[in-house]
Amino acid sequence: MAMVEQSMLGVGIYSPGEAARYMRADKNRFRRWIYGRKNSAPVFDPEIPRVDTQELVTFLDFAQALSIQDIRLNIGVPLQRIRQAYEAARHDYGLDYPFAVKHGIFVFGDLSVPKNCHLGVYPEGESQDPDSLGSRCVQLTGKNKDNLLIFQIVQKFSKRLAFSTKGLADEYLAFEKHGYRILMQPDCRFGKPYIEGLVYEAETLSEAAKNEGGVTRASDLYEVPKNAVKAAIAYMQELDTPPPSIQPKKISV
C-alpha cells in the first residue's frame, strides 16, 4: 500500500471508511457504490482498482460519490439509472469522471417523481455557463437519450465542490463555522480535512482540545485562534452524527 500511496501523491488517498465518514454516508452504502456487490455492479469505477483486500479511494472517487449522494438524497433517482448515465457519459462523451467535472451531471424532469427523472451532461463544445439561458446539456438516459435539453429544466448538484482550470473537482468545502472553513484538497495533507489558512488538520486541533484540557489550552499549544479550535471540534462532532438515510427506489430501466 505504501508504494501505491507514493505513486498517488497529490490525488488524495482514503480508505472507503474514511471517505464515507467525510461525506457522512453509510459505509456499506459507499462501498456498494464504488465496488458493487456479488449480484450488482458498482455505480462508478474507482480510480484505483481494488486488488485483493487493498481498497484505496481517491479524491475524485470521493467527489463522484458526493454527487451521487446528492442525487440520491435530494431526488431519489435509482442507482441503476445513475450507473447508466455514468456509462453513457464515459463511453459516448469521453468524460472519465462525469460526476466530478464542473457542470457535469444534471437531473431533469419532474423532481418530485424520481421515476420520471433522467440524467444529462454538457456535451463537449457546448456552453459551460450554467446561468446562461442558451446553455444546453445532452440527455444520457431514457427513450430520448442523446437529445439536447434546455438548461432551465435541469437540477445541478455538489455545490460545495470547487474545480480546477481543467474542470475536475479539486476542492471540497467540508464545513464552515466560527469564521473558519474546513477544506479537503487532493494535493494538501493527502486530502484530509484541514483548517483553511492554518497548517493543521481539523482532527488534530479537535483531539488537542480533548486531550490537553480544552479549547484555550489547545489554542495556546498550537498557536491558533480559539475559534479555529472550536470550528474543528464542531466539524468532528458533525462527522460523528449518523449519516442521512436514503430510501431505495426501484424502477424499470
N, C-alpha and C positions, 0 to 999 in steps of 0.2 A: 504494500500500500504506500510506503514511503516513496518508492520510485515513481509511482503514478502521481502522487501529490507534487513531487518535484517537477514533473513534466507538465503539470497543470497549473503552475503558478500564474496568478493573475486572472483566473476564471472563477474563483470561489469554490471551495470544497466543503461538503457537508455529508454527514450520514443521513439516511432517509428520516430517522427520528428527529435529528436536529432541524432539518428543513421543514418537516411537518410542524414542529413546535414553533419555529419562527413565523410561519404563515398561519398559525393557530388552526391547523387542520388535524383531524383524526389520523393517527399514524398508519393504521391499516388502510384507511381510505387513500392516503397519499401513496402508499406502496402499490395499491391496486392501480392507480392512475399511471404510475411510471413503469411498473414491472408486470402488471396483469396478474391473472390467476390461472390455474390449470385449465379452466374452461372458458377463459375470456382473455382477449388481447389487451395490452396496455392502451391507454388513451393517447399517449405520445411516447416516442422512443427516447431514452436517456442519452445524453451526450457521451457518457462513458458507459459502454455496455457492461452489464453485470458479468463477472467472472467467478464461477463457483459461489462462494459466500461473500465475495467482496462487492459491496454496493456503495458507490460514490455518486453524490448528487452535485451538480454544478449550479452556479448562479442562474444560468439560462434555463436549466431544468426547474429551478425554484420559481423563476419568473413565469414560465409557461404554466406551472401548477397554480400560481396565483390567479392567472387569467381564467383558468378552468374553474377554480373555486368561486370566483366572482360570478361567472356564468351560471354555475350550479346554485349558488345561494340566492342570487337576485332574480333569476328567470326559471331555473329548474330544467333547462334543456337536457335531455338524456345523454348519457355518456357515449352511446353508440353513434349519436348524431355528431357529437363533438369530435369523435375519432374520424368520422367521415370527412369532416371539414379539415382536420389536420392532414389527412392523407391527400385530399384534393389540393390543398394549398402547397404542399411539398411537391407532389408529382406533376401538377398541372401548371403551377405558377412559380416553382423554383424557390420557395421560401423554406429554408432549413428549420427555422424556429418560428412558425407562424403565430404562436401565442406569446411571443416575446419580442415582436417588432412594433415600431411606432405606427399607430393607426393600422394595426394588423387585423385581428379577427373582430367581427362585429356580429351582433344578433339583431334580426329584424323580424317584423310581423307583429301579431297581437301578443305583447309581452305578458299579458295576463293568462294566456293559454299556451303553455310550453309546447304542446304537441303541434301547434300551428307555427312555431318559430323555426327559422333556419339561420344558418351562419353564412357570412360573406367575408371577403378580404379585398383590400385595394389591389387591383392589377398593376403590374409593372408599367410605369409611364403615366399612370393616372395622377390626378391632383393629390398631394399629400397633406392638404389643409382641410381638417375635418370640419372647420367652421364655414367653409365655402359652400354655397348652395349648389355649385356646379360639381362638387365632389361626387365621385361615384365609386361603388365597390361591386365586386363580382360575387354572385351567389355561388356557394360551394356545395350546398346540399339541396335535396328535394327535386321535384319534377322539372323545375326551371333552372337547374344547375347551369352555370356559366352565363346567365343573364346579368346585365348591368342594372344596378339599383341606385336610386337617388338617395343621398346621404340622410335626408330628413326622416326617413323611416328606420334609421339604424340606431342601435344602442351600443356604446363602446364601454370598455372595461379597463381594469387595472390602472386607475387614475393616480395611484401613488408610485408608479414606476416612472423613471426618467430614462432617456435614451441617448446613446452616443451619436456622433455625426454619421455613423454607418447605419443608424436606425435600429440597433439592437439594444435591449434593456441593459443598462449598466449601473442603475442605482434604484434602491427601494427605500421609501420613507416608511420606516417601521413604526415610528412612534413620535409624538410631539407633545411636550408638556413642560411647564415651569420655565418656558422660554428657551428650551433646548430641543433639538431634533436628533433622533437616533436613526442612523442610516446604515444600509447594507450595500456595499460595493464590491464587485468581484476582485478588484485589484488592491483592496485595502483590508489588511488583517484576515486574509483568507475568506473574506466575505462575511465575517462575524459582525453583529450589530455593535456600532460604536457611537460615541457622543460626537456630533459634528463640532469641529473646531478644537477638539481635545485629542489627546493621544491614547485614551483609554477606551476599552470595550465597556459596554453597559454592564455586563455581568461582573466585571472587575470592581467597579465602583459600588454596585449593589452588595456584593459579597463583603467588601470592605466595611460598609456601614453595619452589616450584620455581625461581622466577626470582631470589629475593632471598637465597638461601643457607640455606634450611632452616626448620624449624618455629619455632625460637626467634626467628629474625630476623623472620619473618612475624608472630609473636605480638607482638613489640615494635613493629613498624611500625604495625600496625592496632589495637594496644592491646586485644587479646582474649586469653583464656586459651589456653595451648598445646593443651589438649585440644580446643578448638573447631577449631583448625587441623588437628589430627590427624583429627578427625571428617570435616572437609571433604576431606582427602586420601583417606581410606578410601572415602568416597562416590564421588568422581570415579574412583577405581580400579575400583570396582564397575561404574560405568557403562561402563567400557572393556572389561569382560569380555564374551564372546559371549553373546547372549540365549539363553534356553532354547528348544529346538526343539519344534515341535508337529507331530505326525504326523497328516495329514489323514485323516478317517474319512468314508466315503460311505455314505449310506443312502437309501432311498426316502422321500419326504415326501408 
